[in-house]
Amino acid sequence: MTAVTLVFFEVAVRLVYPQAEMFPRYRYSERYGHVLPESATLVSQMPGSWRFVYNTNEYGYRESSMPQISNRYDRPNIVFLGDSNTFGIGVNDGDEYPAVLAKRLTPHADTVNLGVGGFGLTHEIRTFYEFGVLFQPAVVVVQFGDNDPDENFYEMVTIIEDGRFRFPRSRSMGRTMGSVKDWVGSSIIQRSAVYNLVRNYSYKLWFARTVQRETAPDRQRKEGFYNELLTAFAKDLQRRDVPLVFFEVTDNLARWPGIRTHVESLDREGLLHYLATDRWFLGVSDYNTPEGHAWGVKGHRIAAEHLVEPLRALVEGAKSPSLVSQR
């Protein structure tokens, strides 16, 4: 009777209220809180509606945009740090904007996509110092998403002490719960519509109550911490003589005016190049993805079109008028 009931609910959910699913899912990491599985093929789909395939390399990053690690590179490398929008959730391999840029920038530069879904600036800074520096980047690009300040507080895997970055162990969950998460994330359970219904609803409820709290003091702390991290990162890159480019996913800074004001200030001080995206999508429709992210194939191509000239100019060591005109 129990088996029949479960089968009934499974079929009912699939027919009446199909759920988004991804298999396999993220894995637990003591260093980052969560990471993508290495050398894996991830399938994200809404049965009957959409389906996307993401392949990761041996380091757990998007496979379609990364040169081989070396002690010397034939072309300058541009390292991209970001969340699911930089990784390219909602588009197949090769359609994410770093991969599109790789084709547009040849033979001037190579692109290194270190974006991971759910990463905030704490994860991105740690990624840069633990892995991104191996590519001896000529330019670093940080993509902002409106959930980044929230993610920073939930998985604070980078902090600042005595004027320098420290990288503590993630406290989002212990090793035991992490092992359970890893087992569930790679099990057949992920393909159950009933499980995904419960999981998706529970996750949204948990995230809203635990991470995405909207009280004024919380917002101020999140903005302050983000600004502190970004300033320290920009100053360190300046010492290394590496330009930093900062841009947002469409309208994502609107929720965080304190961060936007600070980014504009850093731009005026010459600590970073802020590319405002307000006008990138004017008069353009249908540039998002049915999966729910801001950019689909068209969106990633538009972002690449607006990034290519400023990045090429920075790689070549020239001051680009595009960087000024887009502020």
C-alpha positions as CSV (number, residue, x, y, z in Angstrom):
1,M,0.0,0.0,0.0
2,T,2.9,2.4,0.8
3,A,4.6,1.7,-2.5
4,V,1.3,2.2,-4.4
5,T,0.7,5.5,-2.6
6,L,4.2,6.8,-3.4
7,V,3.9,5.8,-7.0
8,F,0.5,7.6,-7.2
9,F,1.9,10.8,-5.7
10,E,5.0,10.6,-8.0
11,V,2.8,10.3,-11.1
12,A,0.4,12.9,-9.9
13,V,3.1,15.5,-9.3
14,R,4.8,14.8,-12.6
15,L,1.5,15.3,-14.5
16,V,0.0,18.2,-12.5
17,Y,2.9,20.1,-10.9
18,P,6.2,19.0,-12.5
19,Q,9.3,20.1,-10.7
20,A,12.7,21.4,-11.7
21,E,15.5,18.8,-11.0
22,M,19.2,18.6,-11.4
23,F,21.3,15.4,-11.3
24,P,23.9,15.2,-9.8
25,R,23.7,18.2,-7.4
26,Y,26.3,20.3,-5.6
27,R,28.7,18.6,-3.2
28,Y,29.7,19.7,0.4
29,S,33.1,21.4,0.8
30,E,34.8,22.4,4.0
31,R,36.6,25.1,2.1
32,Y,33.7,26.6,0.1
33,G,30.5,25.2,1.7
34,H,29.5,23.7,-1.6
35,V,31.1,23.0,-4.9
36,L,30.2,21.3,-8.2
37,P,31.1,17.7,-8.7
38,E,34.3,17.2,-10.7
39,S,34.5,15.7,-14.2
40,A,30.7,15.3,-14.2
41,T,27.8,15.8,-16.6
42,L,25.0,17.6,-14.8
43,V,21.5,17.6,-16.2
44,S,19.1,20.3,-15.2
45,Q,15.5,19.9,-16.5
46,M,11.9,20.5,-16.1
47,P,10.4,17.3,-17.6
48,G,8.4,18.2,-20.7
49,S,9.5,21.9,-20.6
50,W,13.3,22.4,-20.8
51,R,16.5,20.6,-20.4
52,F,20.1,21.8,-20.1
53,V,23.4,19.9,-19.8
54,Y,26.5,21.2,-18.0
55,N,29.9,19.5,-18.1
56,T,32.5,20.2,-15.5
57,N,36.2,19.7,-15.7
58,E,38.6,17.9,-13.3
59,Y,38.5,21.0,-11.0
60,G,34.7,21.3,-10.9
61,Y,34.3,24.3,-13.1
62,R,32.6,24.7,-16.5
63,E,34.4,22.7,-19.0
64,S,34.0,24.9,-22.1
65,S,36.2,27.8,-21.0
66,M,39.6,27.1,-19.3
67,P,43.1,26.8,-20.7
68,Q,45.5,24.2,-19.3
69,I,47.3,25.3,-16.2
70,S,51.0,26.2,-16.9
71,N,53.9,28.1,-15.6
72,R,53.8,30.3,-18.7
73,Y,50.9,31.2,-21.1
74,D,51.0,32.1,-24.8
75,R,48.1,34.6,-24.4
76,P,46.9,36.7,-21.5
77,N,44.2,35.1,-19.3
78,I,41.0,36.8,-18.1
79,V,39.7,35.2,-14.9
80,F,35.9,35.5,-14.4
81,L,34.5,35.2,-10.8
82,G,30.8,34.9,-10.3
83,D,27.8,32.8,-9.4
84,S,25.3,30.8,-11.5
85,N,25.1,33.6,-14.1
86,T,28.8,33.3,-14.8
87,F,28.8,29.5,-14.7
88,G,25.9,29.7,-17.1
89,I,22.9,27.9,-15.5
90,G,20.1,27.9,-18.1
91,V,22.4,27.6,-21.1
92,N,24.2,24.6,-22.6
93,D,28.0,24.3,-22.8
94,G,29.6,27.0,-25.0
95,D,26.7,29.5,-24.6
96,E,27.8,31.0,-21.3
97,Y,29.2,34.5,-21.7
98,P,32.9,33.6,-20.8
99,A,32.8,30.9,-23.5
100,V,31.3,33.4,-26.0
101,L,34.0,35.9,-25.1
102,A,36.7,33.2,-25.6
103,K,35.7,33.1,-29.3
104,R,35.4,36.9,-29.6
105,L,38.8,37.6,-27.9
106,T,40.8,35.1,-29.9
107,P,43.8,35.6,-30.5
108,H,44.0,38.4,-27.9
109,A,43.3,36.5,-24.7
110,D,41.9,33.3,-23.2
111,T,39.0,33.2,-20.7
112,V,38.9,31.3,-17.4
113,N,35.4,30.7,-16.1
114,L,35.5,30.1,-12.3
115,G,31.8,30.8,-11.7
116,V,29.8,28.5,-9.5
117,G,26.1,28.7,-8.7
118,G,25.4,30.0,-5.2
119,F,28.8,31.7,-4.8
120,G,29.1,35.1,-3.2
121,L,32.1,37.4,-3.0
122,T,33.6,35.4,-0.1
123,H,33.7,32.2,-2.3
124,E,34.9,34.1,-5.3
125,I,37.8,35.8,-3.5
126,R,38.9,32.5,-2.0
127,T,38.6,30.8,-5.4
128,F,40.9,33.5,-6.9
129,Y,43.7,33.1,-4.3
130,E,43.5,29.3,-4.1
131,F,43.1,28.6,-7.8
132,G,42.6,31.7,-10.1
133,V,46.2,33.0,-9.5
134,L,47.6,29.9,-11.2
135,F,46.5,31.5,-14.5
136,Q,48.6,34.6,-13.9
137,P,45.5,36.8,-14.9
138,A,45.9,39.9,-16.9
139,V,42.4,41.0,-15.9
140,V,39.9,39.8,-13.3
141,V,36.2,40.2,-13.8
142,V,33.7,40.1,-10.9
143,Q,30.0,39.5,-11.7
144,F,27.5,40.7,-9.1
145,G,24.2,38.9,-8.4
146,D,21.6,40.2,-6.0
147,N,21.9,37.2,-3.7
148,D,25.7,37.6,-3.3
149,P,25.6,39.6,0.0
150,D,23.3,37.0,1.4
151,E,25.5,34.1,0.4
152,N,28.5,35.9,2.0
153,F,26.9,35.7,5.5
154,Y,25.7,32.1,5.2
155,E,29.0,30.7,4.0
156,M,31.6,33.2,5.3
157,V,34.6,31.3,3.9
158,T,36.6,34.5,3.5
159,I,37.2,37.1,6.2
160,I,39.5,40.1,6.8
161,E,41.8,40.1,9.8
162,D,44.6,42.6,10.4
163,G,44.2,43.9,6.9
164,R,44.6,40.6,5.1
165,F,42.3,37.8,3.9
166,R,41.8,34.7,6.0
167,F,40.1,31.6,4.7
168,P,38.3,29.7,7.6
169,R,36.5,26.4,7.2
170,S,32.9,26.6,6.2
171,R,30.4,26.2,9.1
172,S,27.3,25.8,7.0
173,M,27.2,22.1,8.0
174,G,29.4,19.5,9.6
175,R,31.1,16.6,8.0
176,T,28.4,14.1,8.9
177,M,25.6,16.3,7.3
178,G,28.0,17.0,4.4
179,S,28.3,13.3,3.8
180,V,24.6,12.9,3.9
181,K,24.2,15.8,1.4
182,D,26.7,14.2,-1.0
183,W,24.9,10.9,-0.9
184,V,21.5,12.4,-1.5
185,G,22.8,14.7,-4.2
186,S,24.2,11.9,-6.3
187,S,21.4,9.4,-5.6
188,I,18.4,8.4,-7.7
189,I,16.2,10.4,-5.2
190,Q,17.1,13.5,-7.1
191,R,15.0,12.3,-10.0
192,S,11.8,12.0,-7.9
193,A,9.2,14.7,-8.6
194,V,7.8,14.3,-5.1
195,Y,11.2,14.7,-3.5
196,N,12.0,17.8,-5.6
197,L,8.6,19.3,-4.8
198,V,9.4,19.0,-1.0
199,R,13.0,20.0,-1.5
200,N,12.3,23.1,-3.7
201,Y,9.6,24.4,-1.4
202,S,11.6,23.8,1.8
203,Y,14.8,25.4,0.3
204,K,12.9,28.6,-0.6
205,L,11.3,28.8,2.8
206,W,14.7,28.1,4.6
207,F,16.6,30.6,2.4
208,A,14.0,33.3,3.1
209,R,14.0,32.8,6.8
210,T,17.7,31.9,7.4
211,V,19.8,33.7,4.8
212,Q,17.7,36.4,3.0
213,R,16.6,38.3,6.0
214,E,15.4,41.8,5.2
215,T,15.7,43.7,8.5
216,A,17.6,47.0,8.2
217,P,20.5,46.1,10.5
218,D,21.0,42.8,8.6
219,R,21.0,44.7,5.2
220,Q,23.5,47.2,6.5
221,R,25.9,44.5,7.8
222,K,25.7,42.6,4.5
223,E,26.4,45.7,2.5
224,G,29.2,46.8,4.8
225,F,30.9,43.3,4.7
226,Y,30.5,43.2,0.9
227,N,32.1,46.6,0.5
228,E,34.9,45.8,2.8
229,L,35.7,42.6,0.9
230,L,35.5,44.3,-2.5
231,T,37.7,47.2,-1.4
232,A,40.4,44.9,0.0
233,F,40.3,42.7,-3.2
234,A,40.5,45.7,-5.5
235,K,43.5,47.2,-3.6
236,D,45.3,43.9,-3.6
237,L,44.8,43.4,-7.4
238,Q,46.0,47.0,-7.9
239,R,49.2,46.1,-6.0
240,R,49.6,43.2,-8.4
241,D,48.9,45.5,-11.4
242,V,45.9,43.5,-12.4
243,P,42.8,45.5,-13.5
244,L,39.5,44.6,-11.9
245,V,36.3,44.8,-13.9
246,F,32.9,44.8,-12.0
247,F,29.5,44.4,-13.6
248,E,26.1,43.3,-12.4
249,V,23.4,41.0,-13.8
250,T,20.6,43.1,-15.1
251,D,19.3,45.5,-12.3
252,N,20.7,43.3,-9.5
253,L,22.3,46.2,-7.7
254,A,18.9,47.9,-7.3
255,R,18.3,45.9,-4.1
256,W,21.7,47.0,-2.6
257,P,22.1,50.8,-3.1
258,G,24.9,51.0,-0.6
259,I,26.9,48.6,-2.6
260,R,26.2,50.4,-5.9
261,T,27.3,53.7,-4.4
262,H,30.5,52.1,-3.1
263,V,31.3,50.5,-6.4
264,E,30.9,53.8,-8.2
265,S,33.2,55.4,-5.6
266,L,35.9,52.7,-6.2
267,D,35.5,53.3,-9.9
268,R,36.2,57.1,-9.5
269,E,39.2,56.2,-7.4
270,G,40.6,54.0,-10.1
271,L,40.5,50.9,-8.0
272,L,38.1,49.1,-10.5
273,H,36.3,49.5,-13.7
274,Y,32.5,49.5,-13.2
275,L,30.5,48.6,-16.3
276,A,26.9,49.6,-15.6
277,T,24.5,47.2,-17.4
278,D,21.4,49.5,-17.3
279,R,21.4,50.1,-21.1
280,W,22.6,46.7,-22.3
281,F,19.2,45.3,-22.7
282,L,17.1,48.3,-23.6
283,G,14.6,47.4,-26.3
284,V,15.6,43.7,-26.1
285,S,13.0,41.0,-25.1
286,D,13.2,37.3,-24.6
287,Y,16.8,37.4,-23.3
288,N,16.3,35.3,-20.2
289,T,16.0,31.5,-19.8
290,P,12.9,29.4,-19.2
291,E,14.9,27.9,-16.3
292,G,14.4,31.1,-14.4
293,H,17.8,32.9,-14.6
294,A,18.2,36.4,-16.0
295,W,20.2,35.4,-19.1
296,G,19.5,32.7,-21.6
297,V,21.5,32.3,-24.8
298,K,20.6,35.8,-26.1
299,G,21.3,37.4,-22.7
300,H,24.8,35.8,-22.5
301,R,25.6,36.9,-26.1
302,I,24.5,40.5,-25.3
303,A,26.6,40.5,-22.2
304,A,29.6,39.3,-24.2
305,E,29.1,41.9,-26.9
306,H,29.3,44.7,-24.2
307,L,32.3,43.2,-22.4
308,V,34.5,42.3,-25.4
309,E,35.9,45.8,-26.2
310,P,36.6,46.9,-22.7
311,L,38.3,43.6,-21.9
312,R,40.4,43.7,-25.1
313,A,41.5,47.2,-24.3
314,L,42.6,46.3,-20.8
315,V,44.4,43.2,-22.0
316,E,46.3,45.4,-24.5
317,G,47.1,47.9,-21.8
318,A,45.1,50.8,-23.3
319,K,42.5,52.9,-21.5
320,S,39.2,52.1,-23.2
321,P,36.7,54.9,-23.9
322,S,34.0,52.2,-23.6
323,L,34.8,51.9,-19.9
324,V,34.0,55.6,-19.4
325,S,31.0,55.8,-21.7
326,Q,29.1,52.9,-19.9
327,R,29.3,54.4,-16.4
